[in-house]
Amino acid sequence: MTNETLLWQVRAFVYQQFADTTYPPSVDETADRFEIEFEEAVELYKELHNRHALFLEPETLTIRMANPFSGISTDFRVHANGRTYYANCAWDMLGIPAALHCDAVIETVCTESNKTVRLEVKNSQITNYDLLVHFPLPFARWYDDLVFT
Amino acid sequence: MLLFQSEEWIDKWCKRNNLARGEILTIHQVWELSKLWYHNRLSVDYHGRSVEQVAKIFKQAGLTSEFWYIQRLL
């Protein structure tokens, strides 16, 4: 039976690690942080994945996404708090300053023209109002293929 | 969710990928949605959301079309 308190503490730790370092903690790091066995940390990672609280790379224990943060490099670069984060998509690139409650400079590209685009979040306002975000799938289908979404 | 400079580029992308248009939001709309969706994501008290909470956020963001309809928690 899952220790619910510990489960959500681990989730919060993963997010704080992303915020502090721009990358997710390994299972070993999480086990050390909570002074638990490696196997228990593995089960907690899998449970958080099953609950869509984070997403593991298929067949691995590596955290690919803890939205809005991406565990891998992407075309959505978010400069904030002196660090460069990677977001999973056009929504998440704005989710990072929203989650961190900070200003940000975002560098990305138009998906089709491939032109570099830069926008800024400052004092909770956003620049470059002409840009559009396309949501290809309705909400009910987002998790059919999360990477595509 | 992908970023585009204009609707023209979205149509080109949809045609090239043989996909129907989905929902298009302005960057300002997505920023407002992001604040509602992610503002408490780092909190230890964030344990996910109920169907009702998700529906409430979409409504607050003005997203009321069938595209945003939520029947069950994903």
Backbone of each chain as ProteinMPNN parsed JSONL, in Angstrom:
{"seq_chain_A": "MTNETLLWQVRAFVYQQFADTTYPPSVDETADRFEIEFEEAVELYKELHNRHALFLEPETLTIRMANPFSGISTDFRVHANGRTYYANCAWDMLGIPAALHCDAVIETVCTESNKTVRLEVKNSQITNYDLLVHFPLPFARWYDDLVFT", "coords_chain_A": {"N_chain_A": [[0.848, -1.2, 0.0], [0.538, 2.203, -0.856], [2.377, 4.804, 0.658], [0.827, 7.599, 1.141], [1.444, 10.191, 2.016], [4.236, 10.294, 1.813], [4.461, 9.793, -0.909], [3.457, 12.157, -2.128], [5.209, 13.96, -1.089], [7.527, 13.172, -2.358], [6.841, 13.793, -4.991], [6.726, 16.603, -4.763], [9.399, 17.066, -4.162], [10.669, 16.274, -6.542], [9.737, 18.269, -8.263], [10.795, 20.548, -7.011], [13.492, 20.053, -7.316], [13.714, 20.199, -10.091], [13.106, 22.936, -10.353], [15.249, 24.083, -8.965], [17.54, 23.124, -10.234], [17.125, 22.614, -12.919], [16.897, 20.079, -13.917], [15.644, 16.687, -13.47], [15.558, 14.707, -10.404], [17.435, 11.675, -9.923], [16.434, 8.253, -9.291], [18.086, 7.262, -7.306], [18.983, 9.628, -6.054], [16.589, 10.553, -5.01], [15.921, 8.472, -3.274], [18.027, 8.728, -1.446], [17.476, 11.298, -0.436], [15.115, 10.94, 0.988], [15.787, 8.951, 2.667], [15.184, 6.239, 2.107], [14.782, 2.874, 0.802], [16.171, 1.984, -2.397], [14.42, 0.464, -3.987], [11.944, 1.144, -2.943], [11.779, 3.817, -3.633], [11.702, 3.509, -6.383], [9.18, 2.311, -6.716], [7.582, 4.423, -5.864], [8.116, 6.361, -7.822], [7.018, 5.024, -10.028], [4.362, 4.91, -9.239], [3.678, 7.625, -9.144], [3.953, 8.157, -11.84], [1.893, 6.524, -12.856], [-0.261, 7.891, -11.868], [-0.215, 10.135, -13.364], [1.252, 12.252, -12.39], [3.848, 12.729, -12.917], [6.017, 11.867, -15.696], [7.551, 9.03, -16.892], [10.321, 8.061, -18.946], [9.615, 5.647, -21.427], [9.911, 2.317, -20.309], [11.942, 2.915, -18.549], [13.458, 4.475, -15.619], [13.764, 7.116, -15.709], [12.876, 10.479, -15.433], [10.92, 12.004, -17.739], [9.069, 14.049, -18.122], [7.81, 16.522, -15.968], [5.381, 18.229, -15.874], [5.306, 21.758, -15.919], [7.924, 21.237, -16.722], [10.589, 19.889, -18.715], [12.533, 16.956, -18.962], [14.368, 16.613, -20.903], [16.244, 18.202, -23.573], [14.551, 20.658, -25.508], [12.736, 22.488, -28.086], [11.775, 24.62, -26.73], [12.921, 26.958, -24.889], [13.455, 28.338, -21.746], [14.455, 31.073, -20.077], [15.09, 31.86, -16.876], [15.307, 33.118, -13.552], [18.094, 33.065, -13.632], [18.708, 30.677, -14.814], [18.439, 28.119, -17.409], [15.668, 26.589, -18.501], [13.942, 23.757, -19.913], [10.944, 23.406, -21.667], [7.969, 21.403, -22.245], [6.221, 22.008, -24.291], [4.389, 24.542, -26.178], [2.499, 25.567, -24.45], [3.546, 24.796, -21.955], [5.912, 26.256, -21.917], [5.158, 28.719, -21.079], [4.104, 27.923, -18.738], [6.246, 27.503, -17.052], [7.364, 30.079, -16.057], [4.962, 30.725, -14.823], [4.684, 28.754, -12.863], [6.974, 29.17, -11.375], [6.647, 31.717, -10.589], [7.89, 34.054, -11.647], [9.778, 36.421, -13.687], [10.563, 35.903, -17.177], [12.521, 35.048, -20.061], [11.785, 33.812, -23.163], [12.813, 31.58, -25.623], [12.116, 30.28, -28.716], [10.763, 28.474, -31.553], [8.798, 29.081, -34.505], [6.643, 26.532, -35.344], [6.158, 25.722, -38.014], [7.328, 27.608, -39.853], [9.811, 27.71, -38.838], [11.106, 29.896, -37.9], [12.986, 31.785, -35.562], [11.682, 32.717, -32.453], [11.076, 35.094, -29.961], [9.99, 35.819, -26.756], [8.749, 37.582, -23.881], [8.152, 37.381, -20.4], [7.12, 39.594, -18.086], [6.686, 41.116, -15.02], [4.305, 39.73, -14.731], [3.096, 40.112, -17.162], [2.823, 39.574, -20.701], [4.836, 39.7, -23.641], [4.841, 40.199, -27.257], [2.303, 39.648, -28.628], [1.243, 38.62, -30.967], [1.558, 35.951, -31.457], [0.466, 32.507, -31.836], [-1.036, 29.584, -30.413], [-1.401, 26.236, -31.152], [-3.605, 23.707, -30.368], [-3.642, 20.502, -31.004], [-5.201, 18.274, -30.366], [-8.323, 17.419, -28.767], [-9.049, 18.031, -25.289], [-9.82, 15.629, -23.99], [-8.31, 13.719, -25.243], [-5.647, 14.077, -24.72], [-3.823, 12.456, -23.369], [-3.589, 10.229, -24.904], [-1.4, 10.07, -26.564], [1.127, 11.378, -25.241], [3.549, 12.684, -25.863], [3.183, 13.457, -28.537], [0.965, 15.148, -28.147]], "CA_chain_A": [[0.0, 0.0, 0.0], [1.361, 3.392, -1.01], [2.399, 5.832, 1.69], [0.363, 8.775, 0.396], [2.182, 11.388, 2.431], [5.563, 10.212, 1.199], [4.286, 9.899, -2.361], [3.321, 13.552, -2.555], [6.468, 14.637, -0.738], [8.46, 12.857, -3.44], [6.429, 14.624, -6.135], [7.166, 17.977, -4.513], [10.873, 17.062, -4.258], [11.006, 16.241, -7.973], [9.482, 19.607, -8.819], [11.749, 21.512, -6.452], [14.779, 19.774, -7.961], [13.629, 20.816, -11.415], [13.172, 24.392, -10.193], [16.565, 24.484, -8.453], [18.683, 22.656, -11.04], [16.602, 22.484, -14.295], [16.761, 18.677, -14.312], [14.964, 15.914, -12.418], [16.417, 13.836, -9.594], [17.421, 10.236, -10.218], [15.844, 7.444, -8.218], [19.084, 7.217, -6.216], [18.951, 10.912, -5.331], [15.338, 10.613, -4.254], [16.046, 7.509, -2.161], [18.917, 9.338, -0.45], [16.823, 12.45, 0.176], [14.072, 10.511, 1.934], [16.354, 7.852, 3.465], [14.402, 5.029, 1.836], [15.457, 1.94, -0.085], [16.065, 2.25, -3.829], [13.216, -0.189, -4.516], [10.766, 1.915, -2.533], [11.764, 5.024, -4.478], [11.248, 3.059, -7.705], [7.722, 2.137, -6.667], [6.964, 5.747, -5.761], [8.21, 6.95, -9.166], [6.044, 4.356, -10.895], [3.019, 5.301, -8.81], [3.464, 8.997, -9.616], [3.741, 8.036, -13.286], [0.554, 5.969, -13.08], [-1.251, 8.925, -11.515], [0.036, 11.281, -14.254], [1.869, 13.359, -11.652], [5.056, 12.911, -13.715], [6.023, 10.88, -16.775], [8.842, 8.375, -17.07], [10.646, 7.546, -20.28], [9.158, 4.255, -21.493], [10.808, 1.219, -19.905], [13.064, 3.408, -17.746], [13.082, 5.195, -14.401], [14.16, 8.501, -15.937], [11.731, 11.381, -15.553], [10.911, 12.748, -19.011], [8.281, 15.259, -17.946], [7.031, 16.871, -14.786], [4.872, 19.456, -16.516], [5.715, 22.179, -17.257], [9.349, 21.01, -16.969], [11.021, 18.746, -19.517], [13.807, 16.376, -18.555], [15.272, 16.587, -22.056], [16.283, 19.455, -24.335], [13.466, 20.845, -26.467], [12.772, 23.785, -28.78], [11.143, 25.636, -25.871], [13.912, 27.323, -23.875], [12.928, 29.35, -20.842], [15.504, 31.635, -19.227], [14.433, 32.441, -15.691], [16.05, 32.966, -12.295], [19.497, 32.773, -13.903], [18.867, 29.313, -15.337], [17.705, 27.83, -18.632], [14.817, 25.399, -18.395], [13.295, 23.3, -21.139], [9.522, 23.101, -21.5], [7.503, 20.32, -23.115], [5.393, 22.478, -25.403], [4.157, 25.988, -26.166], [1.785, 25.892, -23.212], [4.443, 24.639, -20.811], [6.956, 27.299, -21.879], [4.581, 29.766, -20.236], [3.853, 27.309, -17.437], [7.423, 27.596, -16.17], [7.297, 31.305, -15.234], [3.748, 30.704, -13.986], [4.943, 27.886, -11.708], [8.058, 29.747, -10.571], [6.231, 33.075, -10.202], [9.023, 34.931, -11.939], [9.908, 36.874, -15.066], [11.291, 34.941, -18.01], [12.702, 35.279, -21.492], [11.55, 32.518, -23.81], [13.301, 31.448, -26.997], [11.542, 29.091, -29.341], [10.632, 28.635, -33.002], [7.509, 28.788, -35.112], [6.718, 25.125, -35.722], [6.15, 25.485, -39.456], [8.292, 28.446, -40.577], [11.096, 27.494, -38.168], [11.708, 31.179, -37.531], [13.204, 31.955, -34.131], [10.724, 33.618, -31.815], [11.468, 35.432, -28.59], [8.978, 36.562, -26.018], [9.166, 37.875, -22.515], [7.162, 37.533, -19.339], [7.666, 40.574, -17.143], [5.653, 41.623, -14.116], [3.08, 38.969, -15.016], [2.562, 40.473, -18.471], [3.556, 38.901, -21.758], [5.056, 40.476, -24.855], [4.698, 39.464, -28.513], [0.921, 39.177, -28.603], [0.787, 38.102, -32.25], [1.782, 34.508, -31.572], [-0.675, 31.612, -31.632], [-0.74, 28.215, -29.974], [-2.346, 25.274, -31.725], [-3.84, 22.494, -29.591], [-4.123, 19.608, -32.065], [-6.161, 17.272, -29.888], [-9.194, 17.866, -27.678], [-8.547, 17.7, -23.947], [-10.105, 14.233, -23.647], [-7.356, 12.812, -25.915], [-4.28, 14.531, -24.51], [-2.926, 11.426, -22.855], [-3.479, 9.098, -25.834], [0.018, 10.091, -26.941], [1.49, 12.624, -24.568], [4.639, 13.361, -26.556], [2.567, 14.139, -29.672], [0.151, 16.243, -27.626]], "C_chain_A": [[0.885, 1.252, 0.0], [1.232, 4.327, 0.19], [2.067, 7.155, 0.999], [1.151, 10.039, 0.755], [3.552, 11.422, 1.76], [5.476, 10.388, -0.316], [4.255, 11.358, -2.804], [4.512, 14.399, -2.141], [7.517, 14.392, -1.83], [8.117, 13.684, -4.679], [6.934, 16.058, -5.966], [8.687, 18.09, -4.608], [11.326, 17.083, -5.719], [10.841, 17.637, -8.579], [10.481, 20.634, -8.296], [13.131, 21.316, -7.059], [14.819, 20.367, -9.362], [13.824, 22.336, -11.287], [14.586, 24.845, -9.827], [17.7, 24.185, -9.418], [18.371, 22.581, -12.537], [16.513, 21.029, -14.758], [16.19, 17.854, -13.151], [15.947, 15.075, -11.606], [16.332, 12.392, -10.076], [16.713, 9.506, -9.074], [16.801, 7.396, -7.024], [19.033, 8.499, -5.379], [17.692, 11.021, -4.476], [15.38, 9.658, -3.063], [16.922, 8.096, -1.053], [18.215, 10.463, 0.297], [15.828, 12.015, 1.258], [14.523, 9.336, 2.813], [15.481, 6.604, 3.358], [15.201, 4.126, 0.898], [15.218, 2.338, -1.549], [14.752, 1.69, -4.38], [11.95, 0.577, -4.136], [10.642, 3.19, -3.375], [11.29, 4.671, -5.895], [9.73, 2.945, -7.728], [6.998, 3.481, -6.583], [7.011, 6.477, -7.111], [7.142, 6.342, -10.078], [4.614, 4.762, -10.53], [2.708, 6.735, -9.256], [3.243, 9.025, -11.128], [2.323, 7.542, -13.574], [-0.549, 6.985, -12.781], [-1.095, 10.194, -12.368], [0.565, 12.497, -13.498], [3.246, 13.675, -12.227], [5.055, 11.792, -14.752], [7.434, 10.347, -16.986], [9.053, 8.037, -18.538], [10.201, 6.085, -20.319], [10.266, 3.268, -21.136], [12.018, 1.703, -19.109], [12.525, 4.038, -16.457], [13.511, 6.665, -14.494], [12.934, 9.372, -16.142], [11.859, 12.193, -16.838], [10.179, 14.074, -18.841], [7.745, 15.344, -16.518], [6.481, 18.245, -15.177], [4.796, 20.617, -15.532], [7.171, 21.841, -17.624], [9.576, 19.778, -17.847], [12.368, 18.262, -19.014], [14.804, 16.283, -19.69], [15.238, 17.948, -22.757], [15.147, 19.487, -25.35], [13.656, 22.186, -27.181], [12.2, 24.916, -27.935], [12.083, 25.95, -24.702], [13.419, 28.51, -23.05], [14.049, 29.808, -19.91], [14.829, 32.362, -18.058], [15.286, 32.172, -14.458], [17.515, 32.571, -12.523], [19.753, 31.376, -14.434], [18.141, 29.201, -16.678], [16.984, 26.504, -18.488], [14.345, 25.005, -19.788], [11.852, 22.93, -20.818], [9.099, 22.052, -22.528], [6.785, 20.811, -24.363], [5.172, 23.98, -25.25], [3.368, 26.425, -24.933], [2.771, 25.864, -22.036], [5.542, 25.698, -20.769], [6.456, 28.507, -21.089], [4.266, 29.229, -18.843], [5.03, 27.434, -16.49], [7.452, 28.918, -15.399], [6.036, 31.359, -14.365], [3.984, 29.868, -12.726], [5.988, 28.487, -10.772], [7.725, 31.151, -10.072], [7.376, 34.068, -10.425], [8.93, 35.437, -13.376], [10.675, 35.821, -15.866], [11.464, 35.498, -19.417], [12.639, 33.907, -22.158], [12.05, 32.578, -25.247], [12.755, 30.156, -27.58], [11.479, 29.324, -30.847], [9.179, 28.44, -33.398], [7.605, 27.373, -35.685], [6.848, 24.91, -37.221], [7.191, 26.328, -40.202], [9.707, 28.232, -40.056], [11.815, 28.794, -37.821], [11.842, 31.278, -36.009], [12.259, 33.016, -33.574], [11.176, 33.853, -30.379], [10.318, 36.196, -27.936], [9.393, 36.667, -24.568], [7.952, 37.918, -21.589], [7.787, 38.47, -18.307], [6.523, 41.162, -16.323], [4.287, 41.016, -14.449], [2.373, 39.39, -16.302], [3.429, 39.818, -19.538], [3.683, 39.809, -22.978], [4.755, 39.608, -26.073], [3.317, 38.814, -28.636], [0.457, 38.517, -29.895], [0.863, 36.583, -32.365], [0.527, 33.709, -31.254], [-0.19, 30.247, -31.165], [-1.835, 27.307, -30.51], [-2.408, 24.039, -30.831], [-4.424, 21.469, -30.562], [-5.191, 18.621, -31.628], [-7.055, 17.846, -28.811], [-8.698, 17.335, -26.338], [-8.709, 16.219, -23.619], [-9.094, 13.259, -24.249], [-5.896, 13.148, -25.641], [-3.323, 13.403, -24.123], [-2.902, 10.176, -23.735], [-2.029, 8.943, -26.28], [0.573, 11.414, -26.445], [2.59, 13.381, -25.3], [4.097, 14.105, -27.777], [1.768, 15.343, -29.206], [1.027, 17.435, -27.292]], "O_chain_A": [[1.852, 1.345, 0.757], [0.132, 4.603, 0.67], [2.923, 7.756, 0.351], [1.477, 10.847, -0.113], [3.969, 12.443, 1.214], [6.315, 11.052, -0.924], [4.948, 11.743, -3.746], [4.798, 15.426, -2.756], [8.289, 15.285, -2.178], [9.011, 14.215, -5.339], [7.492, 16.649, -6.891], [9.205, 19.101, -5.084], [12.247, 17.814, -6.085], [11.706, 18.115, -9.313], [10.957, 21.486, -9.047], [13.858, 22.282, -7.291], [15.818, 20.958, -9.773], [14.608, 22.935, -12.023], [15.062, 25.868, -10.32], [18.708, 24.892, -9.434], [19.297, 22.493, -13.344], [16.094, 20.773, -15.887], [16.247, 18.275, -11.995], [17.044, 14.769, -12.074], [15.297, 11.946, -10.569], [16.436, 10.089, -8.025], [16.372, 7.48, -5.873], [19.039, 8.45, -4.149], [17.735, 11.524, -3.353], [14.926, 10.0, -1.971], [16.601, 7.979, 0.13], [18.338, 10.576, 1.516], [15.72, 12.649, 2.307], [13.742, 8.798, 3.597], [15.094, 5.999, 4.359], [16.171, 4.561, 0.278], [14.201, 2.943, -1.886], [14.057, 2.359, -5.146], [11.0, 0.648, -4.916], [9.546, 3.584, -3.773], [10.566, 5.442, -6.525], [9.076, 3.428, -8.653], [5.927, 3.652, -7.165], [6.043, 7.136, -7.492], [6.451, 7.056, -10.804], [3.765, 4.936, -11.404], [1.594, 7.02, -9.696], [2.448, 9.817, -11.633], [1.637, 8.086, -14.439], [-1.629, 6.939, -13.37], [-1.761, 11.2, -12.123], [0.352, 13.635, -13.916], [3.753, 14.781, -12.041], [4.22, 10.888, -14.708], [8.377, 11.102, -17.223], [8.105, 7.763, -19.274], [10.389, 5.359, -19.343], [11.4, 3.38, -21.602], [13.012, 0.987, -19.001], [11.317, 4.121, -16.239], [13.607, 7.36, -13.483], [12.054, 9.039, -16.935], [12.797, 12.974, -16.999], [10.618, 15.102, -19.356], [7.289, 14.352, -15.949], [7.056, 19.281, -14.843], [4.273, 20.462, -14.429], [7.601, 22.139, -18.738], [8.869, 18.775, -17.744], [13.24, 19.064, -18.678], [15.959, 15.917, -19.475], [14.316, 18.739, -22.556], [14.822, 18.475, -25.971], [14.609, 22.918, -26.913], [12.148, 26.059, -28.389], [12.042, 25.29, -23.663], [13.021, 29.543, -23.59], [14.53, 29.046, -19.071], [14.104, 33.339, -18.241], [15.91, 31.117, -14.342], [18.104, 31.843, -11.723], [20.901, 30.939, -14.496], [17.339, 30.062, -17.04], [17.601, 25.446, -18.369], [14.349, 25.814, -20.716], [11.572, 22.239, -19.839], [9.772, 21.839, -23.537], [6.743, 20.113, -25.376], [5.689, 24.61, -24.327], [3.556, 27.535, -24.435], [2.817, 26.793, -21.23], [6.053, 26.008, -19.692], [7.253, 29.235, -20.496], [4.172, 29.994, -17.883], [4.852, 27.468, -15.272], [7.558, 28.886, -14.173], [6.043, 31.968, -13.295], [3.532, 30.239, -11.642], [5.91, 28.342, -9.553], [8.437, 31.705, -9.234], [7.769, 34.811, -9.525], [8.124, 34.956, -14.171], [11.347, 34.961, -15.298], [10.666, 36.305, -19.893], [13.341, 32.973, -21.77], [11.744, 33.512, -25.988], [12.915, 29.08, -27.005], [12.078, 30.272, -31.354], [8.425, 27.734, -32.728], [8.539, 27.058, -36.423], [7.57, 24.013, -37.658], [7.868, 25.815, -41.092], [10.683, 28.534, -40.743], [13.0, 28.783, -37.488], [10.932, 30.904, -35.268], [12.074, 34.077, -34.169], [11.6, 32.931, -29.682], [9.755, 37.117, -28.529], [10.267, 35.941, -24.094], [6.885, 38.418, -21.946], [8.837, 38.18, -17.734], [5.528, 41.641, -16.867], [3.263, 41.7, -14.447], [1.203, 39.069, -16.51], [4.609, 39.543, -19.318], [2.777, 40.576, -23.305], [4.45, 38.423, -25.937], [3.193, 37.593, -28.733], [-0.615, 37.913, -29.924], [0.286, 36.001, -33.283], [-0.351, 34.156, -30.515], [0.92, 29.818, -31.483], [-3.027, 27.57, -30.347], [-1.388, 23.401, -30.569], [-5.601, 21.566, -30.91], [-6.001, 18.181, -32.444], [-6.61, 18.674, -28.017], [-8.012, 16.315, -26.275], [-7.812, 15.62, -23.026], [-9.019, 12.105, -23.826], [-5.002, 12.571, -26.259], [-2.155, 13.406, -24.511], [-2.279, 9.177, -23.376], [-1.502, 7.833, -26.361], [0.501, 12.433, -27.131], [2.557, 14.61, -25.349], [4.49, 15.242, -28.036], [1.868, 16.426, -29.782], [0.524, 18.463, -26.838]]}, "seq_chain_B": "MLLFQSEEWIDKWCKRNNLARGEILTIHQVWELSKLWYHNRLSVDYHGRSVEQVAKIFKQAGLTSEFWYIQRLL", "coords_chain_B": {"N_chain_B": [[1.339, 20.914, -27.798], [1.711, 23.462, -30.032], [3.694, 26.202, -31.264], [2.957, 28.99, -33.323], [3.422, 31.492, -35.879], [1.297, 32.591, -37.221], [-2.112, 32.075, -38.408], [-1.975, 31.168, -40.954], [0.408, 29.725, -41.071], [-0.278, 27.682, -39.347], [-2.26, 26.37, -40.802], [-0.737, 25.462, -42.952], [0.925, 23.666, -41.626], [-0.95, 21.811, -40.665], [-1.93, 20.82, -43.085], [0.368, 19.704, -44.209], [0.845, 17.671, -42.411], [-1.398, 16.234, -42.644], [-3.582, 16.604, -40.913], [-6.48, 17.588, -39.084], [-7.503, 20.917, -38.219], [-7.043, 21.889, -34.858], [-7.716, 23.398, -31.794], [-7.227, 26.874, -31.605], [-5.402, 29.157, -29.773], [-4.67, 32.458, -28.603], [-1.433, 33.75, -27.695], [-1.657, 35.236, -25.423], [-4.026, 34.251, -24.268], [-3.128, 31.703, -23.637], [-1.181, 32.273, -21.771], [-2.748, 33.301, -19.68], [-4.196, 30.982, -19.102], [-2.078, 29.355, -18.308], [-1.258, 30.513, -15.906], [-3.446, 29.976, -14.261], [-3.387, 27.216, -14.334], [-0.83, 26.332, -13.536], [0.056, 27.709, -11.268], [0.269, 26.751, -8.638], [1.883, 24.538, -8.77], [4.325, 23.755, -7.678], [3.843, 23.401, -5.04], [3.777, 21.51, -2.038], [1.349, 20.719, -1.282], [-0.086, 20.3, -3.564], [-1.895, 17.909, -5.123], [-2.71, 16.926, -7.55], [-5.719, 17.185, -9.625], [-9.307, 17.353, -9.461], [-11.999, 16.34, -11.665], [-13.915, 18.343, -11.623], [-12.427, 20.538, -10.757], [-10.648, 20.908, -12.875], [-12.43, 21.494, -14.938], [-13.433, 23.878, -13.947], [-11.206, 25.562, -14.11], [-10.817, 25.697, -16.901], [-13.17, 26.989, -17.573], [-12.837, 29.428, -16.231], [-10.77, 30.406, -17.741], [-12.057, 30.955, -20.006], [-12.504, 28.934, -21.798], [-14.703, 27.191, -23.247], [-15.738, 25.608, -25.217], [-16.656, 22.496, -26.9], [-14.295, 21.211, -27.307], [-12.816, 21.431, -25.01], [-14.092, 19.869, -23.239], [-14.5, 17.879, -20.41], [-14.838, 14.676, -19.293], [-13.956, 12.686, -17.666], [-11.297, 12.134, -15.312], [-8.05, 12.418, -16.558]], "CA_chain_B": [[0.859, 22.214, -28.17], [2.771, 24.015, -30.866], [3.669, 27.651, -31.445], [2.963, 29.438, -34.717], [3.416, 32.947, -36.063], [0.019, 33.034, -37.776], [-3.014, 30.988, -38.791], [-1.486, 30.644, -42.237], [1.41, 28.692, -40.777], [-0.993, 26.542, -38.752], [-2.913, 25.638, -41.905], [0.32, 24.755, -43.701], [1.362, 22.531, -40.794], [-2.031, 20.812, -40.66], [-1.985, 20.195, -44.417], [1.573, 18.876, -44.379], [0.743, 16.501, -41.528], [-2.687, 15.59, -42.905], [-4.346, 16.669, -39.666], [-7.481, 18.645, -39.001], [-7.228, 21.978, -37.256], [-7.569, 21.718, -33.517], [-8.135, 24.675, -31.204], [-6.168, 27.881, -31.673], [-5.483, 30.192, -28.74], [-3.619, 33.476, -28.659], [-0.415, 33.563, -26.658], [-2.189, 35.857, -24.213], [-4.953, 33.286, -23.669], [-2.354, 30.589, -23.065], [-0.536, 32.793, -20.554], [-3.771, 33.343, -18.622], [-4.454, 29.587, -18.742], [-0.894, 28.846, -17.596], [-1.258, 31.003, -14.521], [-4.462, 29.224, -13.538], [-3.07, 25.784, -14.345], [0.465, 25.978, -12.952], [0.524, 28.615, -10.2], [0.547, 26.032, -7.381], [2.431, 23.221, -9.132], [5.466, 23.39, -6.838], [3.416, 23.253, -3.653], [3.676, 20.138, -1.525], [-0.084, 20.444, -1.115], [-0.702, 19.995, -4.851], [-2.03, 16.458, -5.284], [-3.511, 16.709, -8.746], [-6.993, 17.904, -9.647], [-10.541, 16.636, -9.768], [-12.667, 16.736, -12.913], [-14.585, 19.624, -11.39], [-11.414, 21.596, -10.683], [-10.152, 21.155, -14.239], [-13.506, 22.173, -15.673], [-13.516, 25.246, -13.428], [-10.085, 26.33, -14.677], [-11.116, 25.978, -18.312], [-14.238, 27.999, -17.614], [-12.229, 30.708, -15.829], [-9.933, 30.858, -18.85], [-12.93, 31.233, -21.148], [-12.441, 27.8, -22.733], [-15.994, 26.551, -22.971], [-16.206, 24.807, -26.354], [-16.621, 21.043, -26.703], [-12.882, 20.803, -27.344], [-12.284, 21.432, -23.646], [-15.01, 19.104, -22.411], [-13.843, 16.854, -19.614], [-15.815, 13.727, -18.771], [-13.307, 11.924, -16.603], [-9.943, 12.587, -15.068], [-7.111, 11.693, -17.412]], "C_chain_B": [[1.988, 22.974, -28.845], [2.57, 25.508, -31.098], [3.742, 27.995, -32.928], [2.923, 30.96, -34.758], [2.062, 33.454, -36.54], [-0.842, 31.816, -38.105], [-2.58, 30.356, -40.12], [-0.476, 29.516, -42.004], [0.757, 27.465, -40.139], [-1.638, 25.703, -39.854], [-1.884, 24.857, -42.727], [0.767, 23.514, -42.927], [0.313, 21.424, -40.801], [-2.076, 20.065, -41.993], [-0.805, 19.248, -44.606], [1.497, 17.6, -43.561], [-0.584, 15.759, -41.685], [-3.54, 15.507, -41.635], [-5.363, 17.804, -39.739], [-7.012, 19.709, -38.011], [-7.799, 21.603, -35.892], [-8.09, 23.051, -33.009], [-6.943, 25.634, -31.256], [-6.412, 28.936, -30.599], [-4.397, 31.226, -28.985], [-2.623, 33.212, -27.53], [-0.89, 34.186, -25.33], [-3.166, 34.909, -23.506], [-4.196, 32.142, -22.986], [-1.626, 31.03, -21.797], [-1.545, 32.834, -19.395], [-4.103, 31.922, -18.155], [-3.296, 29.011, -17.916], [-0.887, 29.275, -16.137], [-2.278, 30.234, -13.68], [-4.038, 27.768, -13.326], [-1.841, 25.452, -13.506], [0.863, 26.764, -11.7], [0.904, 27.887, -8.916], [1.251, 24.7, -7.618], [3.606, 22.803, -8.251], [5.073, 23.164, -5.378], [3.352, 21.781, -3.246], [2.213, 19.743, -1.348], [-0.79, 20.156, -2.438], [-0.71, 18.484, -5.059], [-2.811, 16.112, -6.551], [-4.85, 17.418, -8.628], [-8.152, 16.974, -9.935], [-11.075, 17.106, -11.118], [-13.29, 18.121, -12.76], [-13.581, 20.775, -11.352], [-10.856, 21.939, -12.06], [-11.192, 21.937, -15.038], [-13.619, 23.637, -15.235], [-12.399, 26.123, -14.012], [-10.358, 26.677, -16.135], [-12.181, 27.067, -18.433], [-13.675, 29.374, -17.26], [-11.389, 31.296, -16.958], [-10.758, 31.144, -20.101], [-12.95, 30.126, -22.183], [-13.672, 26.92, -22.506], [-16.513, 25.704, -24.14], [-16.077, 23.318, -26.036], [-15.192, 20.503, -26.663], [-12.325, 20.622, -25.935], [-13.146, 20.619, -22.69], [-14.254, 17.996, -21.688], [-14.905, 15.982, -18.963], [-15.247, 12.946, -17.596], [-11.894, 12.455, -16.45], [-8.981, 11.763, -15.899], [-6.056, 10.997, -16.587]], "O_chain_B": [[3.08, 23.111, -28.294], [1.446, 26.009, -31.126], [4.487, 27.377, -33.689], [2.466, 31.621, -33.826], [1.708, 34.608, -36.297], [-0.369, 30.679, -38.083], [-2.797, 29.168, -40.364], [-0.519, 28.483, -42.671], [1.194, 26.337, -40.37], [-1.566, 24.474, -39.833], [-2.14, 23.727, -43.143], [0.962, 22.446, -43.508], [0.643, 20.245, -40.926], [-2.238, 18.845, -42.03], [-0.962, 18.132, -45.1], [2.024, 16.565, -43.968], [-0.865, 14.795, -40.972], [-4.135, 14.472, -41.334], [-5.131, 18.835, -40.37], [-6.234, 19.437, -37.096], [-8.903, 21.067, -35.794], [-8.818, 23.751, -33.712], [-5.805, 25.25, -30.986], [-7.488, 29.53, -30.527], [-3.332, 30.907, -29.512], [-2.937, 32.541, -26.547], [-0.55, 33.698, -24.252], [-3.132, 34.783, -22.282], [-4.573, 31.681, -21.908], [-1.474, 30.247, -20.86], [-1.226, 32.448, -18.271], [-4.272, 31.683, -16.959], [-3.512, 28.275, -16.953], [-0.551, 28.492, -15.248], [-2.008, 29.883, -12.531], [-4.299, 27.174, -12.28], [-1.804, 24.417, -12.84], [1.921, 26.498, -11.128], [1.773, 28.354, -8.179], [1.217, 23.823, -6.754], [3.857, 21.608, -8.093], [5.914, 22.771, -4.57], [2.925, 20.925, -4.022], [1.889, 18.558, -1.276], [-1.97, 19.804, -2.441], [0.345, 17.858, -5.159], [-3.501, 15.094, -6.593], [-5.097, 18.152, -7.671], [-7.99, 15.936, -10.576], [-10.654, 18.137, -11.641], [-13.2, 18.959, -13.657], [-13.859, 21.862, -11.859], [-10.621, 23.105, -12.374], [-10.872, 22.91, -15.72], [-13.87, 24.521, -16.054], [-12.628, 27.281, -14.361], [-10.154, 27.816, -16.555], [-12.095, 27.948, -19.288], [-13.997, 30.367, -17.912], [-11.302, 32.513, -17.118], [-10.214, 31.532, -21.135], [-13.364, 30.345, -23.321], [-13.661, 26.019, -21.668], [-17.608, 25.146, -24.061], [-15.471, 22.932, -25.036], [-14.924, 19.466, -26.056], [-11.471, 19.768, -25.699], [-12.956, 20.673, -21.475], [-13.466, 17.268, -22.292], [-15.748, 16.453, -18.199], [-15.962, 12.594, -16.657], [-11.365, 13.132, -17.331], [-9.086, 10.537, -15.938], [-5.177, 10.336, -17.139]]}, "name": "protein", "num_of_chains": 2, "seq": "MTNETLLWQVRAFVYQQFADTTYPPSVDETADRFEIEFEEAVELYKELHNRHALFLEPETLTIRMANPFSGISTDFRVHANGRTYYANCAWDMLGIPAALHCDAVIETVCTESNKTVRLEVKNSQITNYDLLVHFPLPFARWYDDLVFTMLLFQSEEWIDKWCKRNNLARGEILTIHQVWELSKLWYHNRLSVDYHGRSVEQVAKIFKQAGLTSEFWYIQRLL"}
